[in-house]
Every structure is written in C-alpha cells, then in structure tokens.
C-alpha cells in the first residue's frame, strides 16, 4: 500500500515531468531515430559488427535451438507480441550481467562495455523463419535509448516502423530510437533476422539525468532479472548438443 501511494504521489508525476525534461534538454536531436552521426559511438559498433556475428554463430553452433521468448516468461512478462519464434540471448539486463552467458561473448561484451555510454542491457534478438511481425508496443521511458546493431537481414521487406517512420535494417548499420516511441516490426521473408539490442540513455544535462535515473532505478529495482537468467539457463541446458 505504501509503495502504491508513493508511486501515485511521487513516481508517476516525476515520470511525466522527466519525460518532458528529456525532450526539452536532450543533447541530441529530438528523434525518435538517431544514427551514427548523432551518436558517434555507434560507428565503432558498425566497424566491428562481424566480430559480434562470429561470436554469435560460434555459440549458436553449440545448441540445438536458442531460448524462445516463451521460455523466458515470468509473472511480470505476459505480453503477446505476435506468433512464431522470437529467440533471445540476454547478456545483460538492467545493468546486471548474465555472467555465464557473457563468458561466451568476450569480444562482444568488451566492445560494448568500452564504447556504449551508460550501457545497461544487451540482447541478441533473432526472428525465426515463421516470425513475420512484432506487434505495436512501447518499451518504456523516453530517457531510454534502444540501439539496433543488425547482423543478419533477409531479402525483401524487413523493417521496424517507429512513430510511423519506416526504418529498414541494413547489416552492420546501427540506428537507435526513443524507447517510448510506438514501434512494430514487419518481415516478409522466411529468412532469419538477427539484431543486437543495446540499451542506454539519452544524453542530457546532469540535473536532468539525476531525476531521470531516480525514476528509472525505482521502476526496475523489482524487475525479475534473476528469474529471467534462471529460465534462460534452463532453456540453454536443454538445448546443448
């Protein structure tokens, strides 16, 4: 009850207020999509995308299948984003590293930790041959920035639409977008689509950052990260060759 009252009286108004501050005082253009010329650290990821793909393929060869999103469902994660396989590898969630899995991706982790400012999540996202869409949704506060590093893109229509702006994937070409923007995915081909999802924060002045991170940290402190890592490990154990 106390937590609910605190959220209603303090956190929810701060959420709205800090979203306004991030839009007004952001140190990059308003968005909702940014490229390497807007956030230069993305250029380093582009230059090293083949290193990341090689580590992924090497690890994938040790499994009969990757963990599907359905393998990772918790009580707090029941959202339906469409049908078909959507495989995930979580290396980091909310700034907590999946130590066992990360050990198989040393170059990837080093690349991201050394170059992405305020890195807090890393996920490999693989849409299988039978997955044609991810339905419209939002992923959180506008202080959060989701960077896509595309590694495998099939022929034909394969894109994400962000606030009605169509953004095709191109192998090795990064873009990032505002996590609060409405977005959805379309993939016509039976080929796979592999993207690394990298979560960081919109650059803002220090005083805006302090308020925004307070809201963020409060909202994620009870996220079931350990449960997700456990489910992740169970799915991988069952799939090891």
PETA-V562323 format. One line per field, one symbol per residue. ss: DSSP state (2 for helix, 1 for strand, 0 for the rest). psi: psi as a letter, one per 40 degrees, with the letter a starting at -180 (. if undefined). burial: I if it has 24 or more other ideal C-beta (glycine too) atoms within 12 Angstrom, else O. A space follows every 50 residues. Layout:
ss = ???
psi = ???
burial = ???
//
This chain:
ss = 02222222222222222222222220000000110000002222222022 22222222220010000122220000000000000111111110011022 22000222222222200000111111100000111110000001111111 11000001111100111100000011110000111110000011111111 10000222222222222222000022222222222222210
psi = ddddddddddddddddddddddddeieiidaehiadddgdddddddeedd ddddddddddeeidiihiddeehidegehheiiihgihhhdhhfehhgdd dddefddddddddedhhfheihhhhhhideheihihiieaiedhhhhhgh dhhiiahgihhhfehhhiihhehiiiihdeihiiihhdieiihhihhhha ihhiiddddddddddddddedeifddddddddddddddeh.
burial = OOOOOOOOOOIOOIIOOIIOIIIOOIOIOOIIIIIIOIIOIIOIIIOIIO IIIOIIOOIIOOIOOIIIIIIIOOOOOOOOIOOIIIIIIIIIIIIOOIOO IIOIIOIIIOIIIOIIIIIIIIIIIIIIOOIIIIOOOOIIIIIIIIIIII IIIIOOOIIIIIOOOOIIIOIIIIIIIIIIIOIIIIIOOOOIIIIIIIII IIIIOOOIIOIIIOIIOOIIOOIOIOOIIOIIOOIIOOOOO
//
